[in-house]
Every structure is written in C-alpha cells, then in structure tokens.
Amino acid sequence: MTKIRTCRGAAKRFRITGTGKIQAYGANHGHKLGKKSMGKKKLMLKKHVLQGADARNMKRLVPYLKG
C-alpha cells in the first residue's frame, strides 16, 4: 500500500493544537483594508478553530501534521 501524501499547501496554512483541533488564520486580510474597521481587521488576524466538515477535510489533507 502506498503512503498517504500530505497536501503541502494545506500544511503551510494550518496547524494542530495540543488537543488535536485544527487552527487557521482568518480570511479577507490581504487587501482592500481601508473600508474595514480596526476591530474587524484585528479579528481577521486571529486564528480560528475549524469545525465540522472543514476539520474532517483538513485532517485528510494533512494526516501527519503535528502541533
């Protein structure tokens, strides 16, 4: 049986916490930031925990990712 391959793009963008949850940075923080409030921009910089189907899909993409 062949090895399971890690999706390298996903491995660079996500990390796993000590309890096994997957974290990702908030989206929409690349450009067009002038119209967004400071509080909104700070919220987008935080890491968010993926839930449900998103978390299951990420665990399939990065089977060997460590925290």
C-alpha positions as CSV (number, residue, x, y, z in Angstrom):
1,M,0.0,0.0,0.0
2,T,1.3,3.5,-0.9
3,K,2.0,6.2,1.6
4,I,-0.6,8.9,2.3
5,R,0.7,12.2,0.9
6,T,0.4,15.4,2.7
7,C,-1.0,18.4,0.8
8,R,1.9,20.8,1.2
9,G,-0.2,23.9,0.6
10,A,-2.5,23.0,3.5
11,A,0.4,22.0,5.7
12,K,1.7,25.6,5.4
13,R,-1.6,27.2,6.2
14,F,-3.0,25.2,9.1
15,R,-1.6,24.0,12.5
16,I,-2.9,21.5,15.0
17,T,-3.3,22.3,18.7
18,G,-2.2,20.1,21.5
19,T,-5.8,18.7,21.8
20,G,-6.0,17.9,18.1
21,K,-8.0,20.8,16.9
22,I,-7.1,22.5,13.6
23,Q,-6.4,26.2,13.5
24,A,-6.4,28.6,10.6
25,Y,-6.0,32.3,10.2
26,G,-8.9,34.5,9.3
27,A,-9.6,35.2,5.7
28,N,-10.1,38.6,3.9
29,H,-7.0,40.3,5.4
30,G,-4.9,40.6,2.2
31,H,-6.0,43.8,0.6
32,K,-8.9,46.3,0.4
33,L,-8.5,47.0,4.1
34,G,-9.3,50.7,4.0
35,K,-13.0,50.3,4.4
36,K,-12.8,47.7,7.2
37,S,-12.8,48.9,10.8
38,M,-9.8,48.3,13.1
39,G,-11.7,45.8,15.2
40,K,-12.7,43.8,12.2
41,K,-9.1,43.7,11.0
42,K,-7.9,42.5,14.4
43,L,-10.5,39.7,14.4
44,M,-9.3,38.6,11.0
45,L,-5.7,38.3,12.2
46,K,-6.7,35.8,14.9
47,K,-6.5,32.1,14.5
48,H,-9.8,30.3,14.2
49,V,-10.6,26.7,15.1
50,L,-12.1,24.7,12.2
51,Q,-15.3,22.8,13.0
52,G,-17.4,20.0,11.4
53,A,-16.8,19.1,7.8
54,D,-14.0,21.6,7.4
55,A,-12.0,20.0,10.2
56,R,-12.5,16.5,8.8
57,N,-11.4,17.5,5.3
58,M,-8.3,19.2,6.7
59,K,-7.4,16.1,8.7
60,R,-7.5,14.1,5.4
61,L,-5.3,16.6,3.6
62,V,-2.6,16.8,6.4
63,P,-2.6,13.3,8.0
64,Y,0.9,13.7,9.6
65,L,0.7,17.3,10.7
66,K,2.0,17.9,14.2
67,G,1.2,20.9,16.5
